[in-house]
Amino acid sequence: MPFADVGDVRLFYTDEGAGDLPLLLVHGYAADSHDWSWQLPSFVASRRVISVDLRGHGRSSAPPKGYTTRQFAEDLAGLLDQLGVGRVVAMGHSMGGSVVSGLAVEYPERVAGIVAVDPAYLFPDEIAGGIQPMLDLIADADPVPFVQQLVGGGMDSAARQPALRTWQLRRIAGMDAHVLRQSLEAQTSGMALRSQSEPYLRRRRCPVLTFYADPARAATERALFDDPRSRVVTWEGAGHWLHQERPAEFNALVTAWLTLVV
């Protein structure tokens, strides 16, 4: 089975296709690498693709701690070391967008480009007052119902099939409570807000392709770019899982952009 022991965690991954500059796929919070099922057949046909379950997610092990952006990025760097991979284009959805940005900042020599899909950063600072009360709700209680409500609430659009929503919520029900709590706390206290993430994201030195449903956050990220190959795509009205709602269009845009990076 494709598992790699990296420090204190055993990571599940798949490694398919062929090519000199692999594409590394990183899922979001309370999800797993199956979220890329809409992309894998298309991308594997023309390049090497490594898809991983982050610590505590999917089939990877769930150590008692280590659910920060920095630790997730360190895990990924360790996985690449074991696979003998020097550089990748790193693609992440939601929290995974923060993680691949962290990988690019902390290990710039490893990342040739980033694709961030509705990333979990650059939210307006005005929401800061609601973060601690949200974390308090799950501090001592079962976090599963809250996280299911969070994920299954306003993050969807009419284009997302009800069966996919059910699938996502059932995955959450099987996750360890400490993973849900610590991952959410680390994300909301680390890179979620604009004041937190802007200085950090400016440290990225590679081209970035970002997909957003929110034009305001899209404009904020566009202002951070200093590489002429960087792009922002805005799909107003889309839900959080843009790559699943419009997979053919998404895959075509990513494939075309990758020609600027490789």
Backbone hydrogen bonds in HBPLUS format (Angstrom, degrees):
<---DONOR---> <-ACCEPTOR-->    atom                        ^
c    i                          cat <-CA-CA->   ^        H-A-AA   ^      H-
h    n   atom  resd res      DA  || num        DHA   H-A  angle D-A-AA Bond
n    s   type  num  typ     dist DA aas  dist angle  dist       angle   num
A0003-PHE N   A0001-MET O   2.93 MM   2  5.88 125.3  2.24 113.6  97.5     1
A0013-TYR N   A0002-PRO O   3.00 MM  11  5.67 160.7  2.04 165.1 164.9     2
A0004-ALA N   A0011-LEU O   2.86 MM   7  5.20 149.8  1.95 142.3 152.4     3
A0011-LEU N   A0004-ALA O   2.80 MM   7  5.20 162.8  1.83 156.3 152.0     4
A0006-VAL N   A0009-VAL O   2.82 MM   3  5.45 159.5  1.86 171.6 175.6     5
A0009-VAL N   A0006-VAL O   3.12 MM   3  5.45 167.6  2.13 126.7 129.7     6
A0061-SER N   A0010-ARG O   2.90 MM  51  5.30 159.8  1.94 150.6 157.4     7
A0053-ASP N   A0012-PHE O   2.95 MM  41  5.52 165.1  1.97 159.8 159.5     8
A0014-THR N   A0051-SER O   2.83 MM  37  5.30 147.5  1.94 149.1 159.4     9
A0051-SER N   A0014-THR O   3.00 MM  37  5.30 153.5  2.07 141.3 149.9    10
A0016-GLU N   A0049-VAL O   2.98 MM  33  5.34 170.1  1.99 151.4 152.0    11
A0049-VAL N   A0016-GLU O   2.74 MM  33  5.34 162.8  1.76 154.0 159.4    12
A0089-VAL N   A0022-PRO O   2.95 MM  67  6.38 157.4  2.00 158.5 166.0    13
A0023-LEU N   A0048-ARG O   2.88 MM  25  6.28 156.8  1.93 150.4 156.3    14
A0050-ILE N   A0023-LEU O   2.83 MM  27  6.13 160.9  1.87 154.0 160.5    15
A0024-LEU N   A0089-VAL O   2.83 MM  65  6.09 162.3  1.86 151.7 157.8    16
A0091-MET N   A0024-LEU O   2.73 MM  67  5.96 173.6  1.74 171.6 173.1    17
A0025-LEU N   A0050-ILE O   2.80 MM  25  6.20 162.3  1.83 158.7 164.6    18
A0052-VAL N   A0025-LEU O   3.41 MM  27  6.58 164.8  2.43 165.8 164.0    19
A0026-VAL N   A0091-MET O   2.76 MM  65  6.04 152.3  1.84 161.7 168.0    20
A0093-HIS N   A0026-VAL O   3.06 MM  67  6.61 148.8  2.16 161.8 171.5    21
A0035-ASP N   A0032-ASP O   3.09 MM   3  6.12 171.8  2.10 128.7 131.3    22
A0036-TRP N   A0033-SER O   3.12 MM   3  5.86 171.0  2.13 120.6 123.4    23
A0037-SER N   A0034-HIS O   2.99 MM   3  5.39 154.1  2.06 124.7 123.2    24
A0039-GLN N   A0036-TRP O   2.88 MM   3  5.23 152.6  1.96 111.6 120.6    25
A0040-LEU N   A0036-TRP O   2.92 MM   4  6.03 159.4  1.97 167.8 174.6    26
A0043-PHE N   A0039-GLN O   3.02 MM   4  6.16 170.7  2.03 166.2 169.2    27
A0044-VAL N   A0040-LEU O   2.85 MM   4  5.70 167.5  1.87 160.2 164.0    28
A0046-SER N   A0043-PHE O   3.10 MM   3  5.73 157.8  2.16 115.1 121.1    29
A0047-ARG N   A0043-PHE O   3.08 MM   4  6.08 127.5  2.36 150.1 165.1    30
A0057-HIS N   A0054-LEU O   2.94 MM   3  5.39 155.8  2.00 143.1 143.3    31
A0056-GLY N   A0061-SER O   2.76 MM   5  5.49 156.1  1.82 144.4 142.4    32
A0060-SER N   A0057-HIS O   3.11 MM   3  5.81 153.0  2.18 148.6 148.3    33
A0072-PHE N   A0068-THR O   2.90 MM   4  6.13 166.4  1.92 158.3 162.2    34
A0073-ALA N   A0069-THR O   2.96 MM   4  6.14 160.2  2.00 148.7 154.3    35
A0074-GLU N   A0070-ARG O   2.91 MM   4  6.17 150.4  2.00 141.9 150.5    36
A0075-ASP N   A0071-GLN O   2.87 MM   4  6.13 156.0  1.92 151.4 157.3    37
A0076-LEU N   A0072-PHE O   3.05 MM   4  6.39 155.6  2.11 147.4 153.6    38
A0077-ALA N   A0073-ALA O   2.94 MM   4  6.25 158.8  1.98 151.6 157.2    39
A0078-GLY N   A0074-GLU O   2.97 MM   4  6.21 155.4  2.03 147.5 154.1    40
A0079-LEU N   A0075-ASP O   2.91 MM   4  6.24 149.5  2.00 147.5 156.3    41
A0080-LEU N   A0076-LEU O   2.93 MM   4  6.23 162.3  1.97 153.8 157.8    42
A0081-ASP N   A0077-ALA O   2.98 MM   4  6.24 151.6  2.06 143.9 151.9    43
A0082-GLN N   A0078-GLY O   3.07 MM   4  6.36 158.3  2.11 146.3 151.0    44
A0083-LEU N   A0079-LEU O   3.00 MM   4  6.29 145.8  2.12 147.5 157.5    45
A0085-VAL N   A0080-LEU O   2.92 MM   5  5.01 164.8  1.94 151.4 150.3    46
A0084-GLY N   A0081-ASP O   3.07 MM   3  5.09 154.4  2.14 101.7 109.7    47
A0088-VAL N   A0110-ARG O   2.80 MM  22  6.22 144.9  1.92 150.0 156.6    48
A0112-ALA N   A0088-VAL O   2.78 MM  24  5.80 163.8  1.80 152.8 158.2    49
A0090-ALA N   A0113-GLY O   2.95 MM  23  6.36 149.7  2.04 162.9 155.0    50
A0115-VAL N   A0090-ALA O   2.95 MM  25  6.28 154.7  2.02 140.7 143.7    51
A0092-GLY N   A0115-VAL O   2.85 MM  23  6.35 151.4  1.93 164.2 173.4    52
A0117-VAL N   A0092-GLY O   2.82 MM  25  6.09 167.9  1.83 158.4 161.3    53
A0096-GLY N   A0093-HIS O   2.71 MM   3  4.66 136.5  1.89 141.9 129.4    54
A0094-SER N   A0117-VAL O   2.97 MM  23  6.20 166.0  1.99 162.5 162.3    55
A0097-GLY N   A0094-SER O   2.83 MM   3  5.21 139.7  2.00 107.9 119.6    56
A0120-ALA N   A0094-SER O   3.07 MM  26  4.74 148.2  2.17 111.2 104.0    57
A0098-SER N   A0095-MET O   3.00 MM   3  5.17 124.1  2.32 100.4 114.4    58
A0099-VAL N   A0095-MET O   2.97 MM   4  6.34 153.0  2.04 147.0 155.5    59
A0100-VAL N   A0096-GLY O   2.91 MM   4  6.11 164.2  1.94 150.2 152.6    60
A0101-SER N   A0097-GLY O   3.19 MM   4  6.21 146.7  2.30 132.2 141.3    61
A0102-GLY N   A0098-SER O   2.84 MM   4  6.10 149.7  1.94 144.7 153.8    62
A0103-LEU N   A0099-VAL O   2.83 MM   4  6.17 148.9  1.93 147.0 156.2    63
A0104-ALA N   A0100-VAL O   3.03 MM   4  6.22 150.5  2.12 138.2 145.3    64
A0105-VAL N   A0101-SER O   2.97 MM   4  6.25 145.5  2.10 144.9 154.3    65
A0106-GLU N   A0102-GLY O   2.86 MM   4  5.92 174.1  1.86 156.1 158.1    66
A0107-TYR N   A0103-LEU O   2.86 MM   4  5.44 145.1  1.98 136.2 145.6    67
A0110-ARG N   A0107-TYR O   2.85 MM   3  5.55 164.5  1.87 126.6 132.0    68
A0114-ILE N   A0207-PRO O   3.01 MM  93  6.43 152.5  2.09 151.9 160.6    69
A0209-LEU N   A0114-ILE O   2.81 MM  95  6.18 157.3  1.86 152.3 159.9    70
A0116-ALA N   A0209-LEU O   2.84 MM  93  6.31 152.1  1.91 152.1 161.6    71
A0211-PHE N   A0116-ALA O   2.87 MM  95  6.34 157.2  1.92 160.1 166.5    72
A0118-ASP N   A0211-PHE O   2.65 MM  93  5.49 155.4  1.71 147.2 154.1    73
A0123-PHE N   A0192-ALA O   2.82 MM  69  5.86 166.4  1.84 164.9 160.2    74
A0194-ARG N   A0123-PHE O   2.72 MM  71  5.33 139.6  1.88 166.1 155.0    75
A0127-ILE N   A0124-PRO O   3.23 MM   3  6.23 176.2  2.23 127.6 128.5    76
A0128-ALA N   A0125-ASP O   2.97 MM   3  5.48 166.3  1.99 121.1 124.7    77
A0130-GLY N   A0127-ILE O   3.03 MM   3  5.74 156.2  2.08 121.7 128.4    78
A0131-ILE N   A0128-ALA O   3.13 MM   3  5.50 163.6  2.16 114.3 119.4    79
A0134-MET N   A0130-GLY O   3.27 MM   4  6.24 147.9  2.38 134.6 143.1    80
A0135-LEU N   A0131-ILE O   2.98 MM   4  6.33 156.3  2.03 153.6 160.4    81
A0136-ASP N   A0132-GLN O   2.81 MM   4  6.03 152.8  1.88 155.0 163.3    82
A0137-LEU N   A0133-PRO O   3.18 MM   4  6.36 139.5  2.35 138.3 147.1    83
A0137-LEU N   A0134-MET O   3.22 MM   3  5.31 130.4  2.48  95.8 108.1    84
A0138-ILE N   A0135-LEU O   3.21 MM   3  5.58 138.8  2.38 104.5 114.3    85
A0139-ALA N   A0136-ASP O   3.35 MM   3  5.02 156.8  2.41  95.2 102.0    86
A0147-VAL N   A0143-PRO O   2.94 MM   4  6.10 170.9  1.95 166.4 169.3    87
A0148-GLN N   A0144-VAL O   2.86 MM   4  5.98 160.2  1.90 159.0 164.9    88
A0149-GLN N   A0145-PRO O   2.99 MM   4  6.18 152.4  2.07 142.8 150.0    89
A0150-LEU N   A0146-PHE O   2.83 MM   4  6.11 154.8  1.89 150.0 157.9    90
A0151-VAL N   A0147-VAL O   2.87 MM   4  6.02 168.0  1.88 154.1 156.2    91
A0152-GLY N   A0148-GLN O   2.81 MM   4  5.71 155.3  1.87 143.1 151.1    92
A0153-GLY N   A0149-GLN O   2.99 MM   4  5.52 111.9  2.47 135.7 144.5    93
A0240-HIS N   A0155-MET O   2.68 MM  85  5.22 161.4  1.72 172.6 166.0    94
A0160-ARG N   A0157-SER O   3.11 MM   3  5.68 162.2  2.14 115.8 121.0    95
A0164-LEU N   A0161-GLN O   2.96 MM   3  5.44 133.2  2.19 111.2 123.1    96
A0165-ARG N   A0161-GLN O   3.37 MM   4  6.85 150.4  2.47 148.0 156.1    97
A0166-THR N   A0162-PRO O   3.01 MM   4  6.34 159.8  2.06 153.2 158.5    98
A0167-TRP N   A0163-ALA O   2.97 MM   4  6.15 157.5  2.02 143.5 149.7    99
A0168-GLN N   A0164-LEU O   2.98 MM   4  6.20 160.7  2.02 147.4 151.8   100
A0169-LEU N   A0165-ARG O   3.01 MM   4  6.26 164.9  2.03 153.2 156.8   101
A0170-ARG N   A0166-THR O   2.97 MM   4  6.15 153.8  2.04 151.0 158.0   102
A0171-ARG N   A0167-TRP O   3.11 MM   4  6.37 150.1  2.21 146.5 154.0   103
A0172-ILE N   A0168-GLN O   3.24 MM   4  6.58 157.0  2.30 148.7 154.0   104
A0173-ALA N   A0169-LEU O   3.26 MM   4  6.54 149.2  2.36 141.4 148.9   105
A0174-GLY N   A0171-ARG O   3.07 MM   3  5.49 146.8  2.19 108.2 117.5   106
A0175-MET N   A0172-ILE O   3.04 MM   3  5.34 170.7  2.05 117.1 119.4   107
A0179-VAL N   A0176-ASP O   3.16 MM   3  5.44 129.4  2.43 102.5 115.2   108
A0180-LEU N   A0176-ASP O   3.25 MM   4  6.64 161.6  2.29 154.4 158.6   109
A0181-ARG N   A0177-ALA O   2.97 MM   4  6.21 167.4  1.98 158.3 161.7   110
A0182-GLN N   A0178-HIS O   2.96 MM   4  5.86 165.2  1.98 141.5 145.6   111
A0183-SER N   A0179-VAL O   2.98 MM   4  5.78 159.9  2.02 144.1 150.6   112
A0184-LEU N   A0180-LEU O   3.25 MM   4  6.13 160.6  2.29 136.9 142.5   113
A0185-GLU N   A0181-ARG O   2.94 MM   4  6.12 163.9  1.96 154.4 159.5   114
A0186-ALA N   A0182-GLN O   2.91 MM   4  5.98 162.4  1.94 147.4 152.3   115
A0187-GLN N   A0183-SER O   3.01 MM   4  6.16 157.6  2.06 146.3 152.3   116
A0188-THR N   A0184-LEU O   3.00 MM   4  6.11 168.9  2.01 153.1 156.2   117
A0189-SER N   A0185-GLU O   3.00 MM   4  5.99 143.2  2.14 143.3 152.5   118
A0190-GLY N   A0186-ALA O   2.98 MM   4  5.67 116.1  2.40 132.9 146.0   119
A0190-GLY N   A0187-GLN O   3.36 MM   3  5.13 147.7  2.47  92.7 101.8   120
A0192-ALA N   A0187-GLN O   3.25 MM   5  5.99 137.5  2.44 169.1 166.1   121
A0196-GLN N   A0193-LEU O   3.03 MM   3  5.22 129.6  2.29 101.1 114.9   122
A0197-SER N   A0193-LEU O   2.91 MM   4  6.13 163.0  1.93 161.0 165.9   123
A0198-GLU N   A0194-ARG O   2.96 MM   4  5.65 167.4  1.97 151.2 153.9   124
A0201-LEU N   A0197-SER O   2.80 MM   4  5.89 170.7  1.81 169.7 172.0   125
A0202-ARG N   A0198-GLU O   3.10 MM   4  6.23 146.0  2.22 150.9 159.1   126
A0203-ARG N   A0200-TYR O   3.00 MM   3  5.53 156.4  2.06 112.6 120.2   127
A0204-ARG N   A0201-LEU O   3.10 MM   3  5.62 168.5  2.12 115.7 119.3   128
A0231-ARG N   A0208-VAL O   2.82 MM  23  6.34 152.2  1.89 154.2 163.0   129
A0210-THR N   A0231-ARG O   3.02 MM  21  6.41 156.0  2.08 143.3 150.2   130
A0233-VAL N   A0210-THR O   2.74 MM  23  6.10 165.2  1.76 166.7 171.7   131
A0212-TYR N   A0233-VAL O   2.85 MM  21  6.28 154.1  1.92 160.4 168.7   132
A0235-TRP N   A0212-TYR O   2.75 MM  23  6.15 164.2  1.77 164.4 168.1   133
A0218-ALA N   A0214-ASP O   3.08 MM   4  6.27 154.4  2.15 149.4 157.5   134
A0219-ALA N   A0215-PRO O   2.96 MM   4  6.10 154.1  2.03 142.5 147.7   135
A0220-THR N   A0216-ALA O   3.11 MM   4  6.40 152.9  2.19 144.3 151.8   136
A0221-GLU N   A0217-ARG O   2.96 MM   4  6.23 161.8  2.00 152.3 156.0   137
A0222-ARG N   A0218-ALA O   2.96 MM   4  6.17 159.5  2.00 148.7 154.9   138
A0223-ALA N   A0219-ALA O   3.23 MM   4  6.43 147.6  2.34 142.4 149.0   139
A0224-LEU N   A0221-GLU O   2.85 MM   3  5.23 153.7  1.92 112.3 121.1   140
A0225-PHE N   A0222-ARG O   3.27 MM   3  5.60 158.4  2.32 108.9 114.9   141
A0230-SER N   A0227-ASP O   2.98 MM   3  5.61 168.3  1.99 124.9 128.8   142
A0238-ALA N   A0235-TRP O   3.16 MM   3  5.74 159.4  2.21 134.8 136.8   143
A0244-GLN N   A0241-TRP O   3.06 MM   3  5.49 146.1  2.17 109.6 119.4   144
A0245-GLU N   A0241-TRP O   3.09 MM   4  6.36 147.2  2.20 151.1 161.1   145
A0246-ARG N   A0242-LEU O   3.09 MM   4  6.19 164.4  2.12 157.5 158.9   146
A0250-PHE N   A0246-ARG O   2.92 MM   4  6.02 164.3  1.94 158.5 163.7   147
A0251-ASN N   A0247-PRO O   2.80 MM   4  5.83 173.4  1.80 154.5 156.7   148
A0252-ALA N   A0248-ALA O   3.08 MM   4  6.18 156.5  2.14 142.1 148.5   149
A0253-LEU N   A0249-GLU O   3.02 MM   4  6.22 160.1  2.06 150.9 155.8   150
A0254-VAL N   A0250-PHE O   2.98 MM   4  6.23 165.5  2.00 159.6 163.4   151
A0255-THR N   A0251-ASN O   2.93 MM   4  6.02 164.5  1.96 147.5 152.4   152
A0256-ALA N   A0252-ALA O   3.01 MM   4  6.16 159.4  2.05 146.2 151.5   153
A0257-TRP N   A0253-LEU O   3.00 MM   4  6.18 159.1  2.04 146.0 151.9   154
A0258-LEU N   A0254-VAL O   2.89 MM   4  6.10 152.1  1.97 153.8 161.3   155
A0259-THR N   A0256-ALA O   3.26 MM   3  5.65 145.9  2.38 104.7 113.5   156
A0260-LEU N   A0257-TRP O   2.87 MM   3  5.53 156.6  1.92 119.5 126.8   157
A0261-VAL N   A0258-LEU O   3.01 MM   3  5.13 145.6  2.13 102.6 112.9   158
A0262-VAL N   A0258-LEU O   3.07 MM   4  6.26 168.7  2.08 168.3 167.8   159
